[in-house]
Amino acid sequence: MTVKQTVDIEQVVEKRTLVGEGSLWDADKGVLYWVDILSHEVYIYDPERGVNRTLNTCQAVGTVVPRQSGGLVVALHNGFAHIDLESEKLTPLGSDPERGVPANRFNDGKCDPAGRLWAGTMEFGGATGAGALYCLDRDHSVSKKLESVSISNGIVWSADGKTMYFIDSPLNTVRAYDYNVDTGAICNERVVCQNEGAGVFDGMAIDEGGTLWIAVYGGWAVKRYDPQSGNLLAEYEMPFSNVTSCAFGGKNMDELYITSACQQMDDATLAAQPLAGSLVKIDPQCSGVPSPAFAG
């Protein structure tokens, strides 16, 4: 049985994002958050109204999540911050763990089942081992969880909260860790999935059955893996090369939203990839699980 699948692509927001990223569904509000890292913008897409609101962060933004007490939390070039959705004011949260490393910025991230925000850093050019993986705890303390990370990307947790999955893109693998929800401690690192095709693993989502959906940058695809066996279950062909993130959403969590990047594409490439940079969605024939909000 072939794993390659052709699916209908629905464009929901027409845009040429330089690096569209960080897609995440807010089940309580029925909206999708996503970002353009290099345009310094956070987006709130409301499918009911067909509106894509833009918030300017004035610096590179890699991660956006809802906050239980209201507003959003973002991971920026210069650390974590809260966004008030009425005033659109940004207020720093915790300390900037890489204040002395101006060449680095935060990239992708998500909240764990206890409401801590995990996000990693990278050097703007992706220098090997220049970044790290951090955790913003509910008391706003920031701790380093992994060192020598190159391009910190997809991160999700299993339904029972006992396993954390993480992608450092140049390694082209998904690494799993035993996870302690009470303390946020990780241990027992192992590789559970390996990309053997074109491109590199980027953003990641998890469905209710525990399989992993991975955006493949430079690979023209979203791939679905069984982390227990490591087997590639399906490969969904995309109409753009640089696939960056995916997130389950919709009222029943049965739609898959997908972002992409068009940075450094020339006019001919852009013409050949008219949907590059836009927000699109597909029918994944399964449902995902809601992502937790930041509890601090």
LUMSEZA-179750 format. One line per 4 residues: their letters; for each residue x, y, z of C-alpha. Coordinates in steps of 0.1 Angstrom, whole numbers. Layout:
a> X,Y,Z ~ ...
This chain:
mtvk> 0,0,0 ~ 14,34,-10 ~ 17,59,18 ~ 15,89,-6
qtvd> -19,106,-5 ~ -34,134,-26 ~ -58,156,-7 ~ -80,186,-14
ieqv> -63,218,-3 ~ -85,246,9 ~ -68,281,12 ~ -83,298,42
vekr> -60,329,44 ~ -43,342,13 ~ -9,356,24 ~ 28,355,14
tlvg> 42,349,49 ~ 80,348,49 ~ 80,321,76 ~ 44,311,85
egsl> 47,290,116 ~ 34,281,151 ~ -2,271,142 ~ -23,262,172
wdad> -61,259,177 ~ -78,275,207 ~ -108,252,213 ~ -124,275,238
kgvl> -125,305,215 ~ -128,286,182 ~ -98,304,165 ~ -65,294,151
ywvd> -33,312,162 ~ -3,313,139 ~ 27,336,132 ~ 50,350,105
ilsh> 83,348,123 ~ 103,373,101 ~ 74,397,95 ~ 71,400,133
evyi> 33,393,132 ~ 9,371,152 ~ -24,361,135 ~ -57,351,149
ydpe> -78,334,123 ~ -116,332,131 ~ -132,307,106 ~ -167,317,116
rgvn> -162,353,106 ~ -136,346,79 ~ -113,372,96 ~ -75,370,101
rtln> -65,396,128 ~ -29,408,128 ~ -9,417,159 ~ 25,433,155
tcqa> 53,421,179 ~ 81,444,165 ~ 105,415,168 ~ 108,379,155
vgtv> 81,357,170 ~ 82,319,169 ~ 55,307,193 ~ 20,318,203
vprq> -3,301,228 ~ -34,312,247 ~ -31,321,284 ~ -57,308,309
sggl> -60,342,326 ~ -66,359,292 ~ -46,371,262 ~ -17,353,246
vval> 18,343,254 ~ 45,345,228 ~ 82,335,225 ~ 101,362,208
hngf> 136,372,198 ~ 141,386,233 ~ 123,361,255 ~ 87,354,265
ahid> 59,380,267 ~ 22,384,273 ~ -1,401,247 ~ -32,419,260
lese> -57,414,232 ~ -76,446,240 ~ -46,470,241 ~ -23,448,221
kltp> 4,457,246 ~ 33,433,251 ~ 46,427,286 ~ 77,405,293
lgsd> 72,373,312 ~ 102,358,332 ~ 138,365,323 ~ 152,363,288
perg> 174,332,291 ~ 196,343,261 ~ 199,380,267 ~ 236,378,261
vpan> 232,360,227 ~ 217,386,204 ~ 221,363,173 ~ 196,339,187
rfnd> 158,340,186 ~ 130,317,199 ~ 113,294,174 ~ 85,268,178
gkcd> 69,258,211 ~ 38,245,229 ~ 24,241,264 ~ 27,208,283
pagr> -4,191,300 ~ 3,211,332 ~ 3,245,314 ~ 40,252,312
lwag> 53,267,280 ~ 82,249,262 ~ 100,267,234 ~ 134,265,219
tmef> 159,289,204 ~ 181,290,173 ~ 207,312,157 ~ 190,333,130
ggat> 210,314,103 ~ 205,280,120 ~ 241,275,132 ~ 247,240,145
gaga> 242,236,183 ~ 237,273,189 ~ 203,271,206 ~ 186,253,235
lycl> 152,242,247 ~ 136,261,275 ~ 106,259,298 ~ 86,289,311
drdh> 70,276,342 ~ 37,287,358 ~ 56,309,383 ~ 74,326,353
svsk> 107,310,361 ~ 127,299,330 ~ 148,268,330 ~ 170,252,303
kles> 160,216,294 ~ 182,207,265 ~ 215,222,252 ~ 232,222,218
vsis> 199,225,198 ~ 203,237,163 ~ 167,246,151 ~ 142,239,178
ngiv> 109,229,163 ~ 79,206,168 ~ 70,196,203 ~ 40,176,216
wsad> 29,153,245 ~ 12,119,245 ~ -24,118,258 ~ -13,103,291
gktm> 13,130,296 ~ 41,105,301 ~ 60,111,268 ~ 73,142,252
yfid> 82,143,215 ~ 106,169,202 ~ 122,178,168 ~ 155,195,162
spln> 152,200,125 ~ 187,193,112 ~ 187,159,129 ~ 157,150,109
tvra> 143,128,137 ~ 117,129,164 ~ 132,122,198 ~ 110,110,226
ydyn> 115,115,264 ~ 99,101,295 ~ 80,130,309 ~ 71,139,345
vdtg> 40,161,344 ~ 44,171,381 ~ 79,184,378 ~ 85,189,341
aicn> 115,166,341 ~ 126,147,310 ~ 148,116,307 ~ 155,85,287
ervv> 160,102,253 ~ 155,80,222 ~ 148,84,185 ~ 113,72,175
cqne> 110,85,139 ~ 134,93,111 ~ 128,112,79 ~ 142,92,50
gagv> 129,115,22 ~ 135,150,10 ~ 135,180,34 ~ 137,182,72
fdgm> 112,177,100 ~ 96,210,112 ~ 64,216,132 ~ 44,187,146
aide> 9,178,159 ~ -6,147,175 ~ -40,131,169 ~ -63,113,194
ggtl> -48,80,184 ~ -13,91,193 ~ 2,93,158 ~ 24,122,149
wiav> 17,146,120 ~ 49,163,109 ~ 54,193,85 ~ 84,186,63
yggw> 103,218,53 ~ 117,214,18 ~ 98,181,14 ~ 64,193,-1
avkr> 46,172,25 ~ 30,165,58 ~ 39,131,70 ~ 21,109,96
ydpq> 41,85,117 ~ 34,58,144 ~ 59,67,172 ~ 57,32,186
sgnl> 70,15,155 ~ 86,45,138 ~ 67,35,106 ~ 56,62,81
laey> 18,57,78 ~ 10,84,52 ~ 25,112,32 ~ 2,140,22
empf> 14,160,-8 ~ 13,198,-4 ~ 13,225,-32 ~ 43,242,-16
snvt> 78,231,-8 ~ 85,246,26 ~ 59,232,49 ~ 64,245,84
scaf> 37,236,109 ~ 3,218,112 ~ -24,219,138 ~ -57,201,143
ggkn> -87,225,147 ~ -123,231,139 ~ -153,224,162 ~ -146,187,162
mdel> -108,190,159 ~ -111,171,126 ~ -95,197,103 ~ -57,200,98
yits> -44,236,93 ~ -10,239,76 ~ 14,268,73 ~ 44,273,50
acqq> 73,297,42 ~ 82,316,11 ~ 114,333,23 ~ 141,336,-3
mdda> 119,324,-32 ~ 124,342,-65 ~ 95,353,-87 ~ 95,322,-108
tlaa> 93,300,-77 ~ 65,321,-62 ~ 46,319,-95 ~ 49,281,-95
qpla> 38,279,-58 ~ 8,303,-56 ~ -3,290,-22 ~ 32,293,-6
gslv> 29,314,26 ~ -8,311,29 ~ -28,293,56 ~ -45,262,42
kidp> -64,232,56 ~ -71,196,47 ~ -94,168,59 ~ -71,144,78
qcsg> -99,118,83 ~ -92,118,120 ~ -93,141,150 ~ -67,158,171
vpsp> -66,168,207 ~ -68,204,221 ~ -35,220,231 ~ -33,233,267
afag> -31,270,275 ~ -4,286,295 ~ -14,284,332 ~ 9,310,346
